[in-house]
Amino acid sequence: MISNYTIPPKTYFEIASLGFLSVLYLISFHDPNRNKMRSYKLFRHLEVNMLLALVVSILTYTFAYPELGTPLPVCTLLRTMDSIMCVMASRVFALYVMAYVDTEGKMKKVSLIGNIVFGLYLILMVLNLFFKFVLWYTPEGEYMHGTLFVPIVFSAPVYYLSSGIIMLISRMKALGSRERVALTIASFVTLFGTIIQAATNGVILLSLPFGSVGIFVLYYSIETADYHQLLKSNERLMLAEQDAIKANRAKSDFLASMSHEIRTPLNAVLGMDELIILETGSKKDIDPAFTGKIMEYAENIRDAGQVLLSVINDILDLTKIESGMMELKPAPYKLGALANDVGTMVRIRAEQKGLSYIQKVDQDITDDLVGDELRIRQIMINLLNNAVKYTDSGKVVMEISAKERTDDSLSLCICVKDTGIGIREEDLPRIFGDFQRLDEERNNKIEGTGLGLSIVKRMVGLMNGDITVTSEYGKGSEFCVTIPQQISRQIQKENEDVKKPNRIADVITYHTPDCTYLIVDDNRMNLLVAKRFLDGLCGVIETAQSGAEALQKMKQTKYDLIFMDHMMPDLNGIETYELSLKDPDNLNLKTPVIMMTANALNGVREEYLSKGFADYVSKPVEIRELLRIVKLHLPQDKINNITN
């Protein structure tokens, strides 16, 4: 009978799976990721367990028959080992799924329960060898299943596979799409094979072959060297992105701090200086020679302060452009007035260095344009300042013309030429880089951040324009900017030759004798500057040097306007304002509160407005801007317009 014995057909799927899985094992054995990742180590264990389970299953269903001469104890042992190996394979599969879905180690209880279930299962199978309540052979060699066969032999692997699927579903969002698909297919394929085998009472052996298919899906989906390399690359990119976000946040924090810490004292310096200029200009009973010297000193202080302020603004503008937060604000403007204003300012600097400044504006160019006047002004100033800075003798020329004219638009051309030191040809590609200071040996005494041309380049690009540079080293350079502009038909003719006020009386155009103001700032000098700016309005002005003092004053007096500094100790401006809104004794719940702060970063105005502030004034405060804000937020019946 033994000589005529053939391999049972029910094992054909398992034999094929054994060969298939052996080849896959050899392929994966040479994977460079071997033993490097927890999931891959469990995958290797899963492969080994599945191979051993297939070998034991094939031996069991081939030789565990007493009629072949196999001793009954050996037959029972083979059947027991076959069951144990199937359960072990399903347990390792559940652990493998957990390795993917539980990256933070929060499923330790699930793992503990799995270990307890496996321990109980082993105890029951060992006891079965003696008490025969799961599976056994009769003395006549007949294989028998007890009433606990299905609950014990099939429930354990179904439990592990089901728990793996449940874990997978519960943490599906934490996985990548590729991992979700691969783990889902492998889980359901293996579970499907196990259920079919249990339903047919083992007539068809599909549990392990279907599990082998699941292993194949897993390996070629999420366990290959290429995929693990991709994961590592993605991880490095994520870490780099996080580092970049942290660095950008640190940069923003630094800029916010720098803006506040520098602008706060600068506000006092420029504010006091402007008061000196305005009040000195109004004194008629003092020696003109003496007042002239004071005015000269004060104007020098103002010029130096403006240089410092321009350095801060350059850095902040660069940050706005880099973050994509700078917005253009097109509006009608007068090109001639703009050019004259810029020329007047630059001519002073040029003449201080003994340079000639020449300005040429095409007479045929349309004067009424629509564009972002502030940014065009900044482009002109940066180009001209750069020319003056690097020119020791000769001249600086700005030529303004137009080309590509239509009825509605034109291309505005701004060319700045100088007879300065020029640029080496090899340095031209770097000329528009951030913080670039070329030819340091010759230019080590030249002031500036090296951001001027970089900002010009980015602003021109923001306005869909173009910039070119030509230079001959030692003889000079020429920068030409071309910016598309719309032609305005709505600008009313204005007097462009307006004398700049040099007295407070010239600046004040209205009085508010019936108004009461509150200024809140922890800096005594800033309080003095703001108070002096508002004195000319003939109203009542009160001050507070802390948020707590301001809250107390709001309970005692009804104000028409409140100016609030942001960065104050204990209670900052925002916290003070929010507390005031919650105070039922506050008499100023509807009083406009103006944020007056040194924080000038992009987006802060919107942030303050979103928190309920009526408006925002950036330090250093300009008296004209402050008076404009006051007039904007006061009722018209409290404003008495005057004529100087």
Secondary structure, DSSP 8 states (H G I E B T S, - for coil): --TT----GGGHHHHHHHHHHHHHHHHHHT-TTTTTSHHHHHHHHHHHHHHHHHHHHHHHHHH--GGGT--HHHHHHHHHHHHHHHHHHHHHHHHHHHHHH-TTS--HHHHHHHHHHHHHHHHHHHHHHHH-SSEEE-TT--EEE-TTHIIIIIHHHHHHHHHHHHHHHHTGGGS-HHHHHHHHHHHHHHHHHHHHHHHTTTSS--HHHHHHHHHHHHHHHHSSHHHHHHHHHHHHHHHHHHHHHHHHHHHHHHHHHHHHHHHHHHHHHHHHHHHHHHHHHT--SS-HHHHHHHHHHHHHHHHHHHHHHHHHHHHHHHHHHHTT------EEEEHHHHHHHHHHHHHHHHHHTT-EEEEEE-TTS-SEEEE-HHHHHHHHHHHHHHHHHT-SSSEEEEEEEEES--SSEEEEEEEEEE-S----GGGGGGTTSTT---SHHHHTT--S-S-HHHHHHHHHHHTT-EEEEEEETTTEEEEEEEEEEEE-S-------------SHHHH--EE-TT-EEEEE-S-HHHHHHHHHHHHTTT-EEEEESSHHHHHHHHHH---SEEEE-S--SSS-HHHHHHHHHH-TT-S-TTS-EEEEES---TTHHHHHHHTT-SEEEESS--HHHHHHHHHHHS-GGG-EE---
